[in-house]
Amino acid sequence: MTILLEVEHLFVDLALPAGTLHAVRDVSFKVEKGKTLSLVGESGCGKSMTAMAVMGLLPPSASCRAAKIELEGENLQGLSENRMATYRGARMAMIFQEPMTSLDPCYSIGNQLVEALTEHQNVSVTEAEERAVYLLEKVGITGAGSRLKQYPHQLSGGLRQRIMIAMGLMCGPSLIIADEPTTALDVTIQAQILKLLSSIQKEFNMGMILITHDLGVVARVADDVVVMYCGEVVETGNIDEIFTNPIHPYTKGLLECIPVPGKTEPGKKLGSIPGIVPTPIGELWGCSFRNRCRSAVPECADKGLKLTQISDKRSFRCVRPGFSGDIKVGASGGTGAG
């Protein structure tokens, strides 16, 4: 097992007029070379902020600290912006969920792909264009040579997302971070993009972090899973453990939202998690999910609720592990903050 990325005890805070928002709280995980780690949770759980911290793309109002953020054994903390820019694109790349806002509408596809390579490697424009055509073909775009002259608005959402994947691969990075890469696409194109990401990741032997709220997506491509809620990790495990033996009530609630072929009866209502993710502003304590959880007990509000480690990859944050109760019906979703 070769560890590609290691993050330990990551915290990200945002200064707001209402107080300090604790966007990411004590998050730790490892990404293995050639494997896919999925960060799962609802919007507002801190998944994207975690990825931004790794990439060094946090907003100016954010403060970040961690015991360790290492890529292939090299410390990424405290690097200057110029030094960090040599890592982004070259050794780790990010695929954003809305390619139309990530691609510059004023430049052709070719210009943007070529720049991604020439900024990091000493190659000619001709060589960069040849690699761009090769990668466009690799991600399933026909007529790749002619696409270089087109602009983002001339392409469909699925093609733009494939171009973003090709752009991320231009420098042959060791790590790809895919942030909700299928959110803006229809179901058929979603399946194609997921299959493409999985095959590309295996072919180039890269590590990948897949950020999503959909455990159905996770089941298709992930090796390991980190379930996040309200900025912190509530459960981790490999894909089989998470799907066959979920421990935390939140993980169970997410799984109940997925139709299972051959098991979910036609016309039967799927599960849901009432309420919303609380806003992590101010002092926080106990389990943030307790106000939406039917199995909650007074001890869930105790301070100092730690992540219980079962094995290297398996852990949970719950005072009633394995309890059979499910999601509280009609819950409004409390704040969990003081």
C-alpha positions as CSV (number, residue, x, y, z in Angstrom):
1,M,0.0,0.0,0.0
2,T,1.5,3.3,-1.1
3,I,0.1,6.4,0.6
4,L,-0.3,9.2,-1.9
5,L,-2.0,11.9,0.2
6,E,-2.2,12.0,3.9
7,V,-4.3,14.6,5.9
8,E,-4.3,14.6,9.6
9,H,-6.4,16.7,12.0
10,L,-7.4,19.3,9.4
11,F,-9.4,22.4,10.7
12,V,-10.8,25.2,8.5
13,D,-12.5,28.2,10.0
14,L,-14.2,31.1,8.3
15,A,-14.6,34.5,10.0
16,L,-18.2,35.7,9.6
17,P,-20.1,38.7,11.1
18,A,-22.2,36.2,13.1
19,G,-19.1,34.5,14.5
20,T,-16.5,31.9,13.5
21,L,-17.9,29.2,11.2
22,H,-16.1,25.9,11.8
23,A,-16.3,24.5,8.2
24,V,-13.9,21.6,8.7
25,R,-13.3,20.1,12.1
26,D,-10.5,17.6,12.8
27,V,-10.7,15.7,9.5
28,S,-8.2,13.0,8.8
29,F,-7.9,10.6,5.9
30,K,-5.4,8.9,3.5
31,V,-5.5,8.4,-0.2
32,E,-3.7,5.4,-1.7
33,K,-2.0,5.4,-5.1
34,G,-4.3,3.9,-7.7
35,K,-7.3,4.0,-5.3
36,T,-10.4,6.2,-5.0
37,L,-11.5,7.8,-1.7
38,S,-15.0,9.3,-1.6
39,L,-16.0,12.1,0.7
40,V,-19.7,11.8,1.2
41,G,-22.3,14.1,2.8
42,E,-25.0,16.6,2.2
43,S,-24.3,20.1,1.0
44,G,-22.7,22.1,3.8
45,C,-20.9,19.1,5.3
46,G,-17.4,20.5,4.5
47,K,-16.4,18.2,1.7
48,S,-15.5,20.8,-0.9
49,M,-13.8,23.0,1.8
50,T,-11.6,20.0,2.7
51,A,-10.6,19.7,-1.0
52,M,-9.9,23.4,-1.2
53,A,-7.7,23.2,1.8
54,V,-5.6,20.4,0.2
55,M,-5.4,22.4,-3.1
56,G,-4.5,25.6,-1.3
57,L,-7.6,27.4,-2.8
58,L,-9.3,28.6,0.4
59,P,-10.8,32.1,0.4
60,P,-8.9,34.9,2.1
61,S,-11.3,34.9,5.0
62,A,-10.4,31.3,5.9
63,S,-7.8,30.1,8.3
64,C,-6.5,26.5,8.0
65,R,-4.4,24.4,10.3
66,A,-3.5,20.7,10.3
67,A,-1.1,18.3,11.9
68,K,-0.2,17.0,8.4
69,I,-1.0,17.6,4.7
70,E,1.5,15.6,2.7
71,L,1.5,14.7,-1.0
72,E,3.8,11.8,-1.7
73,G,5.7,12.6,1.5
74,E,6.1,16.3,0.8
75,N,4.6,18.8,3.2
76,L,2.1,21.2,1.5
77,Q,1.6,23.5,4.5
78,G,3.2,26.9,4.7
79,L,4.2,27.0,1.0
80,S,4.1,30.3,-0.8
81,E,1.5,30.8,-3.5
82,N,4.1,30.6,-6.2
83,R,5.4,27.3,-4.8
84,M,1.9,25.9,-4.3
85,A,1.1,26.8,-8.0
86,T,3.8,24.4,-9.1
87,Y,1.9,21.5,-7.4
88,R,-1.6,22.4,-8.7
89,G,-2.1,21.1,-12.1
90,A,1.2,19.4,-12.3
91,R,1.0,16.9,-9.4
92,M,-2.6,17.3,-8.2
93,A,-5.6,18.6,-10.2
94,M,-9.2,19.4,-9.5
95,I,-12.3,18.8,-11.6
96,F,-15.0,21.2,-10.5
97,Q,-18.7,20.4,-10.6
98,E,-19.7,23.1,-13.1
99,P,-17.3,23.2,-16.0
100,M,-19.0,26.3,-17.6
101,T,-17.8,28.4,-14.7
102,S,-14.3,26.7,-14.7
103,L,-13.5,27.1,-18.4
104,D,-12.8,30.7,-19.6
105,P,-15.4,31.7,-22.2
106,C,-12.9,34.1,-23.8
107,Y,-10.4,31.4,-24.8
108,S,-10.6,28.4,-27.0
109,I,-10.5,24.9,-25.6
110,G,-7.1,24.4,-27.3
111,N,-5.6,27.5,-25.6
112,Q,-6.8,26.4,-22.2
113,L,-5.5,22.9,-22.6
114,V,-2.2,24.0,-24.0
115,E,-1.7,26.5,-21.2
116,A,-2.3,23.8,-18.5
117,L,0.8,22.0,-19.8
118,T,3.2,24.8,-20.9
119,E,2.8,26.5,-17.5
120,H,4.3,23.4,-15.8
121,Q,6.5,21.7,-18.3
122,N,9.1,22.9,-20.8
123,V,7.3,21.8,-24.0
124,S,6.5,23.5,-27.2
125,V,2.9,24.6,-28.2
126,T,2.9,21.9,-30.9
127,E,3.8,19.2,-28.4
128,A,1.1,20.5,-26.0
129,E,-1.5,20.4,-28.7
130,E,-0.6,16.9,-29.6
131,R,-1.0,15.8,-26.0
132,A,-4.3,17.7,-25.8
133,V,-5.6,15.9,-28.9
134,Y,-4.5,12.5,-27.4
135,L,-6.2,13.2,-24.1
136,L,-9.4,14.5,-25.7
137,E,-9.6,11.2,-27.6
138,K,-8.8,9.3,-24.5
139,V,-11.8,10.8,-22.7
140,G,-14.1,9.9,-25.6
141,I,-14.3,13.1,-27.6
142,T,-14.6,12.6,-31.4
143,G,-13.0,15.0,-33.8
144,A,-10.5,16.0,-31.1
145,G,-8.4,18.1,-33.4
146,S,-11.2,20.3,-34.5
147,R,-12.4,20.7,-30.9
148,L,-9.3,22.7,-30.0
149,K,-10.6,25.7,-32.0
150,Q,-14.0,25.7,-30.3
151,Y,-15.1,27.7,-27.3
152,P,-16.9,26.4,-24.1
153,H,-20.3,27.8,-25.1
154,Q,-20.2,25.7,-28.3
155,L,-20.1,22.4,-26.4
156,S,-22.6,20.4,-24.4
157,G,-22.3,20.0,-20.6
158,G,-21.1,16.4,-21.0
159,L,-18.3,17.5,-23.5
160,R,-17.3,20.3,-21.2
161,Q,-16.9,17.9,-18.3
162,R,-14.8,15.6,-20.4
163,I,-12.6,18.5,-21.4
164,M,-12.2,19.4,-17.7
165,I,-11.1,15.8,-17.1
166,A,-8.6,16.0,-20.0
167,M,-7.3,19.3,-18.7
168,G,-6.7,17.7,-15.3
169,L,-4.7,15.0,-17.0
170,M,-2.5,17.2,-19.1
171,C,0.5,17.1,-16.7
172,G,0.0,13.6,-15.6
173,P,-0.8,14.4,-11.9
174,S,-0.6,11.8,-9.1
175,L,-3.8,13.0,-7.5
176,I,-7.2,14.0,-9.0
177,I,-9.9,15.6,-6.9
178,A,-13.4,15.4,-8.6
179,D,-15.9,17.7,-6.8
180,E,-19.4,16.5,-7.7
181,P,-18.3,15.9,-11.3
182,T,-21.8,14.7,-12.4
183,T,-24.1,17.1,-10.6
184,A,-25.0,19.2,-13.6
185,L,-25.4,16.3,-16.1
186,D,-28.4,14.1,-17.0
187,V,-28.5,10.5,-15.8
188,T,-27.1,8.9,-19.0
189,I,-24.1,11.3,-19.2
190,Q,-23.5,10.9,-15.4
191,A,-23.0,7.1,-15.9
192,Q,-20.6,7.8,-18.8
193,I,-18.5,10.3,-16.8
194,L,-18.3,8.0,-13.8
195,K,-17.2,5.1,-16.0
196,L,-14.7,7.4,-17.7
197,L,-13.2,8.6,-14.4
198,S,-12.9,5.1,-13.1
199,S,-11.2,3.8,-16.2
200,I,-8.8,6.8,-16.4
201,Q,-7.9,6.5,-12.8
202,K,-7.0,2.8,-13.2
203,E,-5.2,3.3,-16.5
204,F,-2.9,6.1,-15.2
205,N,-2.7,4.6,-11.7
206,M,-3.7,7.9,-10.0
207,G,-5.2,8.4,-6.6
208,M,-8.6,10.1,-6.7
209,I,-10.8,11.9,-4.2
210,L,-14.4,11.8,-5.3
211,I,-16.7,14.3,-3.6
212,T,-20.4,13.6,-3.7
213,H,-23.7,13.5,-1.8
214,D,-24.9,10.4,-3.6
215,L,-23.9,7.0,-2.2
216,G,-25.2,5.5,-5.4
217,V,-22.3,7.2,-7.2
218,V,-19.9,6.0,-4.5
219,A,-20.9,2.4,-5.0
220,R,-19.8,2.5,-8.6
221,V,-16.3,3.9,-8.3
222,A,-15.0,4.2,-4.7
223,D,-12.6,1.9,-2.8
224,D,-12.8,3.8,0.6
225,V,-15.4,6.1,2.0
226,V,-15.3,9.0,4.5
227,V,-18.8,10.1,5.6
228,M,-18.9,13.8,6.7
229,Y,-21.5,15.7,8.6
230,C,-21.4,19.3,9.8
231,G,-17.7,19.6,9.0
232,E,-16.5,16.5,10.8
233,V,-16.0,12.8,10.0
234,V,-18.8,10.6,11.4
235,E,-17.8,7.2,9.8
236,T,-15.1,5.7,7.6
237,G,-14.5,2.3,6.0
238,N,-14.0,0.5,2.8
239,I,-16.9,0.4,0.3
240,D,-18.1,-3.1,1.4
241,E,-18.1,-2.2,5.1
242,I,-20.0,1.1,4.6
243,F,-22.7,-0.6,2.4
244,T,-23.1,-3.9,4.3
245,N,-22.5,-2.7,7.9
246,P,-23.1,1.0,8.4
247,I,-22.6,2.1,12.0
248,H,-23.6,5.8,12.2
249,P,-27.3,6.7,11.8
250,Y,-26.5,9.3,9.3
251,T,-24.8,6.8,7.0
252,K,-27.8,4.5,7.4
253,G,-30.1,7.4,6.4
254,L,-28.0,8.1,3.3
255,L,-28.2,4.5,2.3
256,E,-32.0,4.4,2.8
257,C,-32.3,7.1,0.1
258,I,-30.9,4.8,-2.6
259,P,-33.2,2.5,-4.6
260,V,-31.7,-1.1,-4.6
261,P,-32.3,-3.1,-7.8
262,G,-34.2,-6.3,-6.9
263,K,-34.9,-5.2,-3.3
264,T,-36.7,-1.8,-3.5
265,E,-40.4,-2.4,-4.4
266,P,-41.7,-0.4,-7.4
267,G,-43.7,2.5,-6.2
268,K,-42.4,2.3,-2.6
269,K,-41.2,5.6,-1.1
270,L,-37.5,5.9,-0.5
271,G,-36.1,6.9,2.8
272,S,-35.3,10.6,3.6
273,I,-33.5,12.6,6.2
274,P,-35.7,15.4,7.4
275,G,-34.2,18.7,8.4
276,I,-31.0,20.4,7.3
277,V,-27.3,20.3,8.2
278,P,-26.8,22.7,11.1
279,T,-24.7,25.8,10.7
280,P,-21.4,25.1,12.6
281,I,-21.0,28.6,14.1
282,G,-19.8,29.2,17.6
283,E,-19.0,26.6,20.2
284,L,-19.9,23.1,19.2
285,W,-20.3,19.9,21.2
286,G,-21.6,16.4,21.1
287,C,-23.0,14.8,17.9
288,S,-24.2,17.4,15.5
289,F,-26.7,14.9,14.0
290,R,-28.5,14.3,17.3
291,N,-31.4,16.6,16.5
292,R,-32.3,14.6,13.4
293,C,-31.6,11.2,14.8
294,R,-34.3,9.0,16.4
295,S,-31.8,7.0,18.3
296,A,-30.4,10.0,20.1
297,V,-29.9,9.9,23.9
298,P,-28.8,12.6,26.3
299,E,-25.2,11.4,26.1
300,C,-25.1,12.4,22.5
301,A,-24.9,16.0,23.6
302,D,-21.8,15.4,25.8
303,K,-18.6,17.3,25.0
304,G,-15.6,15.4,23.8
305,L,-17.3,12.9,21.5
306,K,-14.3,11.3,19.8
307,L,-13.9,9.2,16.7
308,T,-13.7,5.6,17.7
309,Q,-11.1,3.7,15.6
310,I,-11.8,0.0,14.9
311,S,-9.1,-0.6,12.4
312,D,-6.8,1.4,10.1
313,K,-9.7,2.4,7.8
314,R,-12.8,1.7,9.9
315,S,-14.0,4.3,12.4
316,F,-17.2,6.0,13.7
317,R,-18.3,8.9,15.9
318,C,-21.4,7.7,17.7
319,V,-22.3,6.8,21.4
320,R,-24.8,4.1,20.2
321,P,-23.0,2.2,17.4
322,G,-25.1,-0.4,15.6
323,F,-28.3,0.8,17.1
324,S,-31.3,-0.3,15.0
325,G,-33.2,3.0,15.2
326,D,-33.3,5.2,12.1
327,I,-34.0,8.8,11.2
328,K,-36.4,10.8,13.3
329,V,-39.6,11.5,11.4
330,G,-40.5,15.1,11.0
331,A,-37.3,16.4,12.6
332,S,-36.6,20.1,12.0
333,G,-32.8,19.9,12.3
334,G,-31.4,21.7,15.2
335,T,-28.2,23.7,15.3
336,G,-26.0,21.6,17.6
337,A,-24.1,24.9,18.3
338,G,-24.0,27.2,21.2
